[in-house]
């Protein structure tokens, strides 16, 4: 596998890798806290705070990853009765509204983190500037915007079918049920 392919794969799955790393880290950290408290009557004063911040980053990067998979929450049942082109146009329009919202939120969160936030706001037990915790807001909404645009490009320009992984699993289950009923 050449370097360009590896780089493209990592970039395309950045959120997945980051979420896996964050999840593993905060679960191990919380497990360590439990062990320390239960067996040594000791706890890391900064453990819960760091786990909370890691979880927040996990959630926001997970939202971006859901955008990449086309797995974000949507109400699409009403589109089943419409012609395919009409439902695709409505979906593209709703994604445009989503991108506009994201861009506005990026602006607001950037302004909050880099302009309005007091440099002396620090986390309670770790003492790190809160700016680093809140930087996930403009970063993740920027990533979400890129992923929404990427999925729409793949769907509407390249003609690829992007399906929610849960929808794929449901279709497989329904197909399996139909096969079992026939037998």
Secondary structure, DSSP 8 states (H G I E B T S, - for coil): --HHHHHHHHHHTHHHHHHHHHHHHHHHHHHHHHHHHHHHS---TTHHHHHHHHHHHHHHHHHHHHHHHT-S----GGGGGS-HHHHHHHHHHHHHHHHHHHHHHHHHHHHIIIIIS-TT-B-TTT--BHHHHHTHHHHHHHHHHHHHHHHHIIIIIS------HHHHHHHHHHHHHHHHHH-
